[in-house]
């Protein structure tokens, strides 16, 4: 890859070039097996088609697409890992079927539009440290009029969470900052703790109501200026104490038979490396059976699209005044 690491974009891209990142992905059999199935079951969509993968990593999924009968595969990722991906592709005798691209998307000149564009490079909450913004950009630049996008749909999901998992997680941090740190007062750091998104595996029994899809992204329709906001509403099922919200996502792939869904929900038997996200309240909230919690989620970038994410969550109980809080995922 040409250039240095001075920009956020180049630095971010090369974090994904570290082999440990891809080692985690390839060892996540719960996700990997479903991704592999999505390509295998879509062999009719790939056969004799020009394919572009965004965020190709080690090249494993591009090789699968080639093996599924693609006429040619363009594998794009601006990473130093491409040196080794190219050698891997050659070692598997697929160098005539796969071309690795590493320049900026706007600098790429393809001889023809592509029939299929796909990405399997997602991050926490789908968007964080993922190639999804690049996927949308590439779709606008290179996808043919009747082209196919894979995955076909992404659902962002939220649910209320009762005590006490979040509070236990946060207590270890707040208790630390409440005390002097090497003789200095660091209590101001608690504000950062309160506004941080926690990445963890949520306990399924801590989810206190049926989850709600607050945003469905149909990838064939999504644009680069995609609005990442939506509404939610829950009916509380029993008297309880709430300490925040939990969030995760589902990815749906088109197939010639039935849709393949990769879920990152806490209720899944096999947990994934995507974990879940936890947003804690500054203070716990008592709710009663049949109370209605309604609100909205707005996700935005703090700067460019490789920077931390800001989650602006507003909610109210029944007809009470709404409460708003910003959380940062970084």
C-alpha positions as CSV (number, residue, x, y, z in Angstrom):
1,X,0.0,0.0,0.0
2,X,1.3,3.4,-0.9
3,X,1.4,6.3,1.5
4,X,2.0,6.6,5.2
5,X,0.0,6.3,8.3
6,X,-0.5,9.9,9.0
7,X,-4.2,10.1,8.3
8,X,-7.0,8.6,10.3
9,X,-8.0,6.6,7.2
10,X,-4.7,5.0,6.6
11,X,-4.1,4.3,10.3
12,X,-7.5,2.7,10.6
13,X,-7.0,0.6,7.5
14,X,-3.8,-0.8,8.8
15,X,-5.2,-1.7,12.2
16,X,-7.3,-4.2,10.1
17,X,-4.1,-5.3,8.5
18,X,-2.9,-6.8,11.7
19,X,-3.0,-10.6,11.5
20,X,-4.5,-11.0,15.0
21,X,-7.6,-9.2,13.8
22,X,-8.2,-11.7,11.0
23,X,-7.2,-14.6,13.3
24,X,-10.2,-13.7,15.5
25,X,-12.6,-13.6,12.6
26,X,-11.5,-16.9,11.1
27,X,-11.7,-18.6,14.5
28,X,-15.3,-17.3,15.0
29,X,-16.9,-20.4,13.6
30,X,-20.4,-19.2,14.5
31,X,-20.1,-16.3,12.1
32,X,-17.6,-17.7,9.6
33,X,-19.7,-20.8,8.9
34,X,-22.7,-18.7,8.1
35,X,-20.7,-16.3,5.9
36,X,-19.3,-19.3,4.1
37,X,-22.8,-20.8,3.7
38,X,-24.1,-17.5,2.3
39,X,-21.6,-17.6,-0.5
40,X,-22.0,-21.3,-1.2
41,X,-25.8,-21.1,-1.3
42,X,-25.5,-18.1,-3.6
43,X,-23.4,-19.9,-6.2
44,X,-26.0,-19.1,-8.8
45,X,-25.7,-15.4,-8.1
46,X,-21.9,-15.6,-8.4
47,X,-21.6,-17.9,-11.4
48,X,-20.1,-16.1,-14.4
49,X,-20.4,-12.7,-12.7
50,X,-18.0,-9.9,-12.1
51,X,-17.7,-9.5,-8.3
52,X,-16.3,-6.9,-6.0
53,X,-15.6,-7.6,-2.3
54,X,-15.1,-4.6,0.0
55,X,-12.8,-5.2,3.0
56,X,-11.3,-8.4,1.6
57,X,-8.9,-9.0,4.4
58,X,-7.0,-12.3,4.0
59,X,-8.9,-13.0,0.7
60,X,-10.8,-16.0,2.1
61,X,-14.2,-14.8,0.9
62,X,-13.0,-13.6,-2.4
63,X,-11.5,-17.1,-3.0
64,X,-14.8,-18.7,-2.0
65,X,-16.6,-16.4,-4.6
66,X,-14.1,-17.5,-7.2
67,X,-14.6,-21.1,-6.3
68,X,-18.4,-20.5,-6.6
69,X,-17.9,-19.7,-10.3
70,X,-17.4,-16.0,-10.5
71,X,-16.0,-14.8,-13.8
72,X,-13.6,-12.5,-11.9
73,X,-13.3,-11.1,-8.4
74,X,-11.9,-7.8,-7.4
75,X,-10.8,-7.8,-3.8
76,X,-10.4,-4.4,-2.3
77,X,-8.8,-3.4,1.0
78,X,-6.2,-0.7,1.5
79,X,-3.9,-2.7,3.8
80,X,-0.3,-3.9,4.1
81,X,-1.9,-7.4,4.5
82,X,-2.5,-7.4,0.7
83,X,1.1,-8.5,0.2
84,X,0.3,-11.8,1.9
85,X,-3.2,-12.0,0.6
86,X,-1.8,-11.9,-2.9
87,X,0.7,-14.7,-2.1
88,X,-2.1,-16.8,-0.5
89,X,-4.3,-16.4,-3.7
90,X,-1.3,-17.5,-5.8
91,X,-0.7,-20.5,-3.5
92,X,-4.3,-21.5,-4.2
93,X,-4.0,-21.1,-8.0
94,X,-6.6,-18.3,-8.1
95,X,-4.4,-15.5,-9.3
96,X,-6.1,-15.5,-12.7
97,X,-9.6,-15.1,-11.1
98,X,-8.8,-12.5,-8.4
99,X,-7.4,-9.1,-8.6
100,X,-6.4,-7.3,-5.4
101,X,-7.1,-3.5,-5.2
102,X,-5.6,-1.2,-2.6
103,X,-5.9,2.3,-3.9
104,X,-8.6,4.7,-2.8
105,X,-12.0,3.8,-4.2
106,X,-12.3,7.0,-6.2
107,X,-9.0,6.2,-8.0
108,X,-10.1,2.7,-9.1
109,X,-10.8,2.3,-12.8
110,X,-12.6,-0.9,-13.7
111,X,-13.2,-2.0,-17.3
112,X,-16.8,-2.8,-16.5
113,X,-19.5,-2.4,-13.8
114,X,-19.7,-5.3,-11.4
115,X,-22.7,-7.7,-11.0
116,X,-22.2,-8.4,-7.3
117,X,-20.8,-6.3,-4.6
118,X,-20.4,-7.7,-1.1
119,X,-18.8,-7.0,2.3
120,X,-18.4,-9.3,5.3
121,X,-16.2,-6.9,7.2
122,X,-18.3,-5.5,10.0
123,X,-17.6,-4.1,13.4
124,X,-19.3,-3.7,16.8
125,X,-22.8,-2.6,16.2
126,X,-22.2,-3.2,12.5
127,X,-20.9,0.3,11.8
128,X,-18.0,0.8,14.3
129,X,-14.6,0.2,12.6
130,X,-16.3,-1.6,9.6
131,X,-16.1,-1.1,5.9
132,X,-19.8,-0.5,5.5
133,X,-19.4,3.2,4.5
134,X,-16.9,2.1,1.8
135,X,-19.4,-0.6,0.7
136,X,-22.1,2.0,0.1
137,X,-19.6,4.2,-1.7
138,X,-18.4,1.4,-3.9
139,X,-22.0,0.4,-4.7
140,X,-22.6,3.9,-6.1
141,X,-19.4,3.8,-8.1
142,X,-19.2,0.3,-9.5
143,X,-22.4,-1.7,-9.2
144,X,-24.4,-2.3,-12.4
145,X,-28.0,-1.2,-12.8
146,X,-29.3,-4.7,-12.0
147,X,-26.5,-5.6,-9.7
148,X,-26.9,-7.5,-6.4
149,X,-25.7,-6.4,-2.9
150,X,-24.7,-8.9,-0.2
151,X,-25.8,-8.9,2.6
152,X,-29.3,-7.9,1.6
153,X,-30.5,-6.4,4.9
154,X,-29.1,-5.4,8.3
155,X,-31.3,-4.9,11.3
156,X,-30.1,-2.8,14.3
157,X,-31.8,-4.0,17.5
158,X,-32.2,-2.5,20.9
159,X,-33.8,-3.8,24.2
160,X,-34.1,-2.6,27.8
161,X,-31.8,-4.2,30.2
162,X,-32.4,-4.8,33.9
163,X,-30.0,-4.9,36.8
164,X,-27.4,-5.9,37.5
165,X,-24.9,-6.7,34.8
166,X,-24.2,-3.2,33.6
167,X,-23.8,-1.8,37.1
168,X,-21.4,-4.5,38.1
169,X,-19.3,-3.8,35.0
170,X,-19.2,-0.1,35.6
171,X,-18.6,-0.3,39.3
172,X,-15.1,-1.5,38.9
173,X,-14.3,1.6,36.8
174,X,-16.1,4.2,38.8
175,X,-14.8,2.9,42.1
176,X,-11.3,3.2,40.7
177,X,-11.7,6.8,39.7
178,X,-13.5,7.7,43.0
179,X,-10.2,7.1,44.8
180,X,-7.0,9.1,44.4
181,X,-4.9,7.8,41.5
182,X,-1.2,8.1,42.5
183,X,-2.2,10.9,44.8
184,X,-4.3,12.8,42.3
185,X,-8.0,13.5,42.1
186,X,-9.4,11.8,39.0
187,X,-13.2,11.9,39.8
188,X,-13.8,13.8,36.6
189,X,-13.1,10.6,34.7
190,X,-16.5,9.2,35.9
191,X,-18.2,11.4,33.4
192,X,-16.4,9.5,30.7
193,X,-17.4,6.2,32.2
194,X,-21.0,7.3,32.2
195,X,-21.0,8.2,28.6
196,X,-19.0,5.2,27.2
197,X,-20.6,2.4,25.3
198,X,-19.6,-0.9,26.9
199,X,-18.7,-3.8,24.6
200,X,-19.5,-7.1,26.3
201,X,-21.6,-10.3,26.2
202,X,-24.9,-9.5,27.7
203,X,-26.7,-12.0,29.9
204,X,-29.8,-13.2,28.0
205,X,-32.0,-13.1,31.2
206,X,-31.0,-9.4,31.7
207,X,-33.1,-8.5,28.6
208,X,-36.4,-7.3,30.1
209,X,-38.7,-7.0,27.1
210,X,-39.0,-8.1,23.5
211,X,-36.2,-6.6,21.4
212,X,-37.1,-3.9,18.9
213,X,-35.6,-3.3,15.4
214,X,-34.9,0.5,15.4
215,X,-33.3,0.5,12.0
216,X,-33.5,-1.8,9.0
217,X,-30.9,-1.2,6.3
218,X,-31.8,-2.6,2.9
219,X,-28.4,-2.5,1.2
220,X,-29.7,-2.3,-2.3
221,X,-31.4,1.0,-1.5
222,X,-29.0,2.5,1.1
223,X,-27.0,5.6,0.1
224,X,-23.7,7.0,1.3
225,X,-25.6,9.6,3.3
226,X,-27.6,6.9,5.0
227,X,-29.4,8.1,8.1
228,X,-28.7,5.9,11.1
229,X,-31.6,6.8,13.3
230,X,-34.8,5.1,14.3
231,X,-37.5,4.7,17.0
232,X,-38.3,2.1,19.5
233,X,-41.1,1.1,21.9
234,X,-41.2,-1.5,24.6
235,X,-44.0,-2.8,26.9
236,X,-42.5,-3.8,30.3
237,X,-43.4,-7.4,31.2
238,X,-43.0,-7.2,35.0
239,X,-42.1,-4.8,37.8
240,X,-38.3,-4.4,37.7
241,X,-35.3,-2.0,37.9
242,X,-33.8,-1.0,34.6
243,X,-30.2,0.1,34.2
244,X,-29.9,0.7,30.5
245,X,-30.3,-0.6,27.0
246,X,-28.6,-3.4,25.2
247,X,-28.0,-3.4,21.4
248,X,-26.9,-5.9,18.7
249,X,-27.6,-6.6,15.0
250,X,-28.7,-9.3,12.6
251,X,-27.4,-9.7,9.0
252,X,-29.5,-11.3,6.3
253,X,-28.1,-12.8,3.1
254,X,-30.1,-13.5,0.0
255,X,-30.2,-17.1,-1.2
256,X,-32.0,-19.1,-3.9
257,X,-33.8,-21.1,-1.2
258,X,-34.3,-19.3,2.2
259,X,-32.6,-16.3,3.7
260,X,-29.5,-17.0,5.9
261,X,-29.4,-14.8,9.0
262,X,-26.4,-14.2,11.1
263,X,-27.5,-13.0,14.5
264,X,-25.3,-11.4,17.2
265,X,-28.1,-11.5,19.9
266,X,-27.2,-12.5,23.5
267,X,-29.7,-15.3,23.2
268,X,-27.7,-17.1,20.5
269,X,-26.3,-20.4,21.5
270,X,-22.9,-19.6,19.9
271,X,-21.6,-16.2,20.8
272,X,-19.7,-14.2,18.2
273,X,-16.7,-11.9,18.3
274,X,-19.1,-8.9,17.7
275,X,-20.3,-9.1,21.3
276,X,-23.2,-6.7,22.2
277,X,-23.3,-3.0,23.2
278,X,-24.5,-1.8,26.6
279,X,-25.7,1.8,27.3
280,X,-26.2,2.4,31.0
281,X,-28.4,5.0,32.7
282,X,-26.7,7.4,35.1
283,X,-29.2,6.1,37.7
284,X,-31.3,3.0,37.6
285,X,-35.0,3.4,36.8
286,X,-37.9,1.6,38.5
287,X,-40.6,0.4,36.1
288,X,-44.0,-1.4,36.5
289,X,-45.6,-4.1,34.5
290,X,-47.3,-2.7,31.3
291,X,-45.3,0.5,31.4
292,X,-44.3,1.7,27.9
293,X,-40.8,2.9,27.2
294,X,-40.5,4.8,23.9
295,X,-37.7,6.7,22.3
296,X,-35.2,7.1,19.6
297,X,-31.6,6.3,18.6
298,X,-29.4,8.5,16.4
299,X,-26.0,7.3,15.4
300,X,-23.4,9.7,14.0
301,X,-19.7,9.9,13.4
302,X,-17.5,12.1,15.5
303,X,-15.7,13.6,12.5
304,X,-14.8,11.4,9.6
305,X,-16.2,7.9,9.0
306,X,-13.3,6.2,10.6
307,X,-13.7,8.0,13.9
308,X,-15.6,7.1,17.1
309,X,-19.4,6.7,16.9
310,X,-21.9,8.9,18.9
311,X,-25.1,7.3,20.0
312,X,-27.7,9.9,21.0
313,X,-30.5,8.0,22.8
314,X,-33.7,9.7,24.0
315,X,-36.4,7.8,25.9
316,X,-39.4,8.3,28.2
317,X,-41.6,6.1,30.3
318,X,-45.3,6.5,29.5
319,X,-46.1,10.2,29.3
320,X,-43.1,11.5,31.3
321,X,-40.6,14.0,30.1
322,X,-38.0,12.5,27.7
323,X,-34.5,11.9,28.9
324,X,-31.6,12.2,26.5
325,X,-28.0,11.0,26.8
326,X,-25.1,10.8,24.4
327,X,-22.8,7.8,24.4
328,X,-19.5,7.3,22.7
329,X,-18.2,4.1,21.1
330,X,-14.4,4.2,20.6
